[in-house]
Amino acid sequence: MRKLASIQEIFDIQPIENADAIEKVSILGWHCVSKKGEFNIGDKCVYFEVDSFLPVDDKFEFLRAGSYKNNEYMGEGFRLKTQRFRGQISQGLALPISILPAGNYEIGDDVTDVLGVKKWDMPEMATSGGTAIGSKPFGIYTTDETRIQSIPEIVDIMQGKPYYISTKMDGTSVTYYVKDGVFGVCGRTLEYKDTDDCSFWQYAKKHSIDVNMLAYNMNIAIQGEFCGGGIQKNRLKLKEPCFFAFNVLSLDNMKYYDFEAFINTCGELNITTVPIEEVKDSFAYKTVDELLERAKGNYDSGNKKEGIVIRPLKEEYCYLLSGRLSFKVLNNDFLLKQD
């Protein structure tokens, strides 16, 4: 589970040019803007990640002017997102541990529930259409890559490994699967009925994904990003919907395909993959900041791209992530333009 609010250490503090009341503090791989003098290097703090939704509480009232949200799905509270103050990007929020109930807190402790923090996550039905018939079946994994700033040590783990970098497309997650001769369609967490108003199903039929996957006669799930009009802000400026695959998962052993098998399988099924930006024999990026710079750029539409995803060419387990070795690096220019 993602630690939306956790105990972390302030490992660096830097001044912000032309700012008398604020300064930059560094936590894990994140940089936040904080009140000047609130922390010293080595202090413990409560760090709230981007996309945290904080409850209405006196200790968070200072966020009201820029972060207050209220809707029927999430309720009311304060949403944290990437912002810029006096030219400095701020991602997340650092507050003194004095906001917590009395107790002994250690670095890494998860205090998400203690503070009533939720993830900002609007319902899937807002963009999917169609009729949900239940949760995603067969234990098919929900895709949710960890941001590099939360795991800066991953840079060291990746050193020297053959790897690839793909473009993170801006859309909604969709899974097409075949299990024991049955074809099915899922969104991020739900499975959908075959109806005329479900764009995911209609796309599969139009492009013969159902026919091709059934003929392939393998128990697999193809996971990808479904992009187009009415989904997010259609930053790709697509005139028609398009599915960009980023995973092939075996439903027999619940293992992801290695890069070569992923590419070859999608090719045989005539399914478009996410753009592959870089394939090299040895990972040589040394810092989080270097990768944040690498994540910048635009889609072909001219709009800022969401970022990149980095994986080894051969799938492997990562104890730091408690799962596959895979992570995302979001484009800060993209994040700053989001509503």
Buried (B, 14 or more C-beta within 10 A) or exposed (E): EBBBBBBBBBEEBEEBEEBEEBBBBBBBBBBBBBBBEBBEEEBBBBBBBBBBBBBBEEBBEEBEEEBBEEEEEBEEBBBBBBBEBBEBBBBBBBBBBEBBEEEEBEEEBEBBEBBEBBBBEEEBEEBBBBEBBEEBBBEBBEBEBBBBBBBBEBBEBBEEBEBBBBBBBBBBBBBBBBBEEEBBBBBBBBBBBBEEEBBBBBBBEEBBBBEBBBEEEBBBBBBBBBBBEEBBEBBBBBEEBBBBBBBBBBBEEEEBBBBEEBBEBBEEBEBEBBBEBEBEEEBEBEEBEEBBBBBBBEBEEEBBBBBBBBBBBEBEEBEEBEEBBBBBBBBBBBBEEEE
